[in-house]
Amino acid sequence: MSGTTQIRTTWLAIAIVAAVLVGAIGGYALGAGRSSVVSRVGVASAAESAISVEEAGAWTYSVPLDGAWIDESGSLHESGRPACLAPSNAGIPLKFYSVDVDIAGARWRQVVLVDCR
């Protein structure tokens, strides 16, 4: 191989490695900004010791009695029972957020935030 050919081959190899690295870093950056949190709506049933919410024609979720929630004015509360889910015999329209959980083959959707606005 001549010196010029060897230099071109070296630069080509460097360019290929750089392109692969830029692609990998760019792909990671795009994926890292995405959230797996899904906004949902349903009708909640609130008892003294349990809260559930049924998404129309889909899942029924257990809502934590002491979890994150947003009040009517838009303020975030990191814990406590959501004010809009006081015990009631009536169905309560509710917006909430969940994440899909898959641990060792067990799958469920965990409610991570209740929106009382």
GROMACS elastic network, one bead per residue, 0.5 to 0.9 nm:
[ bonds ]
;  ai    aj funct       b0    kb
    1     4     6  0.82880   500
    1     5     6  0.62923   500
    1     6     6  0.63331   500
    2     5     6  0.52917   500
    2     6     6  0.62066   500
    2     7     6  0.87115   500
    3     6     6  0.51442   500
    3     7     6  0.62317   500
    3     8     6  0.87417   500
    4     7     6  0.51699   500
    4     8     6  0.62985   500
    4     9     6  0.86460   500
    5     8     6  0.51373   500
    5     9     6  0.61152   500
    5    10     6  0.85859   500
    6     9     6  0.50566   500
    6    10     6  0.61164   500
    6    11     6  0.86492   500
    7    10     6  0.50906   500
    7    11     6  0.62150   500
    7    12     6  0.85622   500
    8    11     6  0.51471   500
    8    12     6  0.60390   500
    8    13     6  0.85753   500
    9    12     6  0.50600   500
    9    13     6  0.61883   500
    9    14     6  0.86346   500
   10    13     6  0.51734   500
   10    14     6  0.62365   500
   10    15     6  0.86573   500
   11    15     6  0.60616   500
   11    16     6  0.86014   500
   12    15     6  0.50470   500
   12    16     6  0.62013   500
   12    17     6  0.86711   500
   13    16     6  0.51597   500
   13    17     6  0.62322   500
   13    18     6  0.85772   500
   14    17     6  0.52027   500
   14    18     6  0.60956   500
   14    19     6  0.85992   500
   15    18     6  0.50814   500
   15    19     6  0.61095   500
   15    20     6  0.86513   500
   16    19     6  0.51167   500
   16    20     6  0.62430   500
   16    21     6  0.86566   500
   17    20     6  0.51787   500
   17    21     6  0.62166   500
   17    22     6  0.86672   500
   18    21     6  0.50993   500
   18    22     6  0.60964   500
   18    23     6  0.85287   500
   19    22     6  0.51536   500
   19    23     6  0.60969   500
   19    24     6  0.85779   500
   20    23     6  0.51299   500
   20    24     6  0.61379   500
   20    25     6  0.86200   500
   21    24     6  0.51026   500
   21    25     6  0.60860   500
   21    26     6  0.84050   500
   22    25     6  0.52103   500
   22    26     6  0.59300   500
   22    27     6  0.84435   500
   23    26     6  0.50967   500
   23    27     6  0.59915   500
   23    28     6  0.85235   500
   24    27     6  0.51620   500
   24    28     6  0.61808   500
   24    29     6  0.86319   500
   25    28     6  0.51410   500
   25    29     6  0.61556   500
   25    30     6  0.86902   500
   26    29     6  0.50842   500
   26    30     6  0.62138   500
   26    31     6  0.86540   500
   27    30     6  0.52220   500
   27    31     6  0.62308   500
   27    32     6  0.85336   500
   28    31     6  0.51786   500
   28    32     6  0.59169   500
   28    33     6  0.87693   500
   29    32     6  0.51688   500
   29    33     6  0.65880   500
   30    33     6  0.57545   500
   30    34     6  0.72501   500
   31    34     6  0.55572   500
   31    35     6  0.87214   500
   32    35     6  0.79663   500
   34    37     6  0.89624   500
   35    38     6  0.81810   500
   36    98     6  0.84049   500
   36    99     6  0.60296   500
   36   100     6  0.75379   500
   37    97     6  0.63108   500
   37    98     6  0.55610   500
   37   100     6  0.79942   500
   37   112     6  0.82122   500
   38    96     6  0.84317   500
   38    97     6  0.54129   500
   38    98     6  0.53903   500
   38    99     6  0.62859   500
   38   100     6  0.86563   500
   39    95     6  0.72552   500
   39    96     6  0.59909   500
   39    98     6  0.67679   500
   40    55     6  0.73952   500
   40    94     6  0.83886   500
   40    95     6  0.57801   500
   40    96     6  0.53490   500
   40    97     6  0.57841   500
   40    98     6  0.74564   500
   41    53     6  0.85803   500
   41    54     6  0.83353   500
   41    55     6  0.61053   500
   41    56     6  0.79860   500
   41    93     6  0.74405   500
   41    94     6  0.55881   500
   41    96     6  0.61087   500
   41    97     6  0.84190   500
   42    53     6  0.59096   500
   42    54     6  0.52013   500
   42    56     6  0.60727   500
   42    60     6  0.88384   500
   42    92     6  0.82625   500
   42    93     6  0.59330   500
   42    94     6  0.53918   500
   42    95     6  0.66065   500
   42    96     6  0.80283   500
   43    52     6  0.84052   500
   43    53     6  0.53257   500
   43    54     6  0.53792   500
   43    55     6  0.66787   500
   43    56     6  0.78445   500
   43    91     6  0.57354   500
   43    92     6  0.52432   500
   43    94     6  0.57242   500
   43    95     6  0.86530   500
   44    51     6  0.69681   500
   44    52     6  0.55463   500
   44    54     6  0.63047   500
   44    55     6  0.88191   500
   44    63     6  0.88852   500
   44    85     6  0.77706   500
   44    90     6  0.86164   500
   44    91     6  0.55590   500
   44    93     6  0.62336   500
   44    94     6  0.63068   500
   45    50     6  0.83692   500
   45    51     6  0.57747   500
   45    52     6  0.53883   500
   45    53     6  0.60996   500
   45    54     6  0.82600   500
   45    85     6  0.81050   500
   45    87     6  0.80920   500
   45    88     6  0.72892   500
   45    89     6  0.73751   500
   45    90     6  0.71563   500
   45    91     6  0.54940   500
   45    92     6  0.65774   500
   46    49     6  0.81904   500
   46    50     6  0.63451   500
   46    52     6  0.66392   500
   46    53     6  0.84774   500
   46    85     6  0.58474   500
   46    86     6  0.63629   500
   46    88     6  0.56354   500
   46    89     6  0.74117   500
   46    90     6  0.82906   500
   46    91     6  0.79235   500
   46    92     6  0.79997   500
   47    50     6  0.52510   500
   47    51     6  0.59964   500
   47    52     6  0.87354   500
   47    85     6  0.86009   500
   47    86     6  0.75813   500
   47    88     6  0.63396   500
   47    89     6  0.78022   500
   48    51     6  0.80176   500
   48    86     6  0.76899   500
   48    87     6  0.52854   500
   48    88     6  0.84404   500
   49    65     6  0.76828   500
   49    87     6  0.85544   500
   50    62     6  0.78080   500
   50    63     6  0.75830   500
   50    64     6  0.78692   500
   50    65     6  0.68051   500
   50    87     6  0.88265   500
   51    61     6  0.85437   500
   51    62     6  0.61296   500
   51    63     6  0.52487   500
   51    64     6  0.71004   500
   51    65     6  0.69231   500
   51    85     6  0.76855   500
   51    87     6  0.84728   500
   52    60     6  0.67260   500
   52    61     6  0.54420   500
   52    63     6  0.54116   500
   52    64     6  0.86835   500
   53    59     6  0.84500   500
   53    60     6  0.56326   500
   53    61     6  0.52343   500
   53    62     6  0.66395   500
   53    63     6  0.70383   500
   53    92     6  0.86062   500
   53    93     6  0.88019   500
   53    94     6  0.76997   500
   53    96     6  0.89898   500
   54    57     6  0.80220   500
   54    58     6  0.72304   500
   54    59     6  0.60507   500
   54    61     6  0.63088   500
   55    58     6  0.52765   500
   55    59     6  0.55525   500
   55    60     6  0.61700   500
   55    61     6  0.79324   500
   56    59     6  0.77311   500
   56    60     6  0.89123   500
   59   109     6  0.85695   500
   61    98     6  0.89911   500
   61   108     6  0.87661   500
   61   109     6  0.70661   500
   61   110     6  0.73492   500
   61   111     6  0.70544   500
   62   109     6  0.88276   500
   62   110     6  0.76077   500
   62   111     6  0.71206   500
   63    66     6  0.86826   500
   63    67     6  0.81134   500
   63   110     6  0.80531   500
   63   111     6  0.59097   500
   63   112     6  0.83363   500
   63   113     6  0.88033   500
   63   114     6  0.82499   500
   64    67     6  0.54806   500
   64    68     6  0.86546   500
   64    80     6  0.89657   500
   64    81     6  0.78744   500
   64   111     6  0.73325   500
   64   112     6  0.83100   500
   65    79     6  0.86910   500
   65    80     6  0.67376   500
   65    81     6  0.50848   500
   65    82     6  0.76827   500
   66    78     6  0.85838   500
   66    79     6  0.52257   500
   66    81     6  0.51369   500
   66    82     6  0.79566   500
   67    77     6  0.81594   500
   67    78     6  0.63530   500
   67    80     6  0.57342   500
   67    81     6  0.67537   500
   67    82     6  0.78298   500
   67   111     6  0.87599   500
   67   112     6  0.71670   500
   67   113     6  0.69660   500
   67   114     6  0.80814   500
   68    76     6  0.72372   500
   68    77     6  0.55725   500
   68    80     6  0.71865   500
   68    81     6  0.84351   500
   68    82     6  0.79735   500
   68   112     6  0.66459   500
   68   113     6  0.50540   500
   68   114     6  0.66232   500
   68   115     6  0.89909   500
   69    75     6  0.83577   500
   69    76     6  0.58765   500
   69    77     6  0.52678   500
   69    78     6  0.65741   500
   69    79     6  0.71940   500
   69    80     6  0.79920   500
   69    81     6  0.80634   500
   69    82     6  0.59225   500
   69    83     6  0.87154   500
   69    96     6  0.87548   500
   69   112     6  0.84420   500
   69   113     6  0.51964   500
   69   115     6  0.57468   500
   69   116     6  0.72078   500
   70    73     6  0.78955   500
   70    74     6  0.55940   500
   70    75     6  0.54281   500
   70    77     6  0.60032   500
   70    78     6  0.86925   500
   70    82     6  0.77125   500
   70   113     6  0.76414   500
   70   114     6  0.63223   500
   70   116     6  0.56799   500
   70   117     6  0.69788   500
   71    74     6  0.53120   500
   71    75     6  0.54846   500
   71    76     6  0.66317   500
   71    77     6  0.74539   500
   71    82     6  0.74381   500
   71    83     6  0.70190   500
   71    84     6  0.78667   500
   71   114     6  0.87856   500
   71   115     6  0.68339   500
   71   116     6  0.51217   500
   71   117     6  0.60425   500
   72    75     6  0.75164   500
   72    83     6  0.86892   500
   72    84     6  0.83861   500
   72   115     6  0.82012   500
   72   116     6  0.54949   500
   73   116     6  0.87645   500
   73   117     6  0.68579   500
   74   115     6  0.84570   500
   74   116     6  0.82220   500
   74   117     6  0.65936   500
   77    80     6  0.73156   500
   77    82     6  0.85091   500
   79    82     6  0.84214   500
   80    83     6  0.86261   500
   81    84     6  0.85950   500
   81    85     6  0.72306   500
   81    86     6  0.78661   500
   82    85     6  0.54210   500
   82    86     6  0.73754   500
   82   114     6  0.71038   500
   82   115     6  0.84093   500
   82   116     6  0.72891   500
   83    86     6  0.60526   500
   83   116     6  0.74060   500
   84    92     6  0.81361   500
   84    94     6  0.86176   500
   84   115     6  0.87178   500
   84   116     6  0.56684   500
   84   117     6  0.87135   500
   85    88     6  0.77878   500
   85    92     6  0.74947   500
   85    94     6  0.89212   500
   85   116     6  0.83739   500
   87    90     6  0.89775   500
   88    91     6  0.76587   500
   88    92     6  0.83895   500
   94   114     6  0.76690   500
   94   115     6  0.71104   500
   94   116     6  0.70921   500
   94   117     6  0.89906   500
   95   113     6  0.89398   500
   95   114     6  0.64420   500
   95   115     6  0.53735   500
   95   116     6  0.71844   500
   95   117     6  0.83426   500
   96   111     6  0.70516   500
   96   112     6  0.78007   500
   96   113     6  0.57362   500
   96   115     6  0.55201   500
   96   116     6  0.85320   500
   97   110     6  0.84381   500
   97   111     6  0.57643   500
   97   112     6  0.57645   500
   97   113     6  0.51492   500
   97   114     6  0.64460   500
   97   115     6  0.79970   500
   98   109     6  0.60468   500
   98   110     6  0.52353   500
   98   112     6  0.53110   500
   98   113     6  0.70755   500
   99   108     6  0.84923   500
   99   109     6  0.55082   500
   99   110     6  0.53978   500
   99   111     6  0.66803   500
   99   112     6  0.70603   500
  100   107     6  0.73367   500
  100   108     6  0.60338   500
  100   110     6  0.64297   500
  101   106     6  0.79323   500
  101   107     6  0.55440   500
  101   108     6  0.53610   500
  101   109     6  0.58296   500
  101   110     6  0.68113   500
  102   105     6  0.60631   500
  102   106     6  0.55703   500
  102   108     6  0.67665   500
  102   109     6  0.87843   500
  103   106     6  0.52553   500
  103   107     6  0.65879   500
  104   107     6  0.83917   500
  111   114     6  0.76116   500
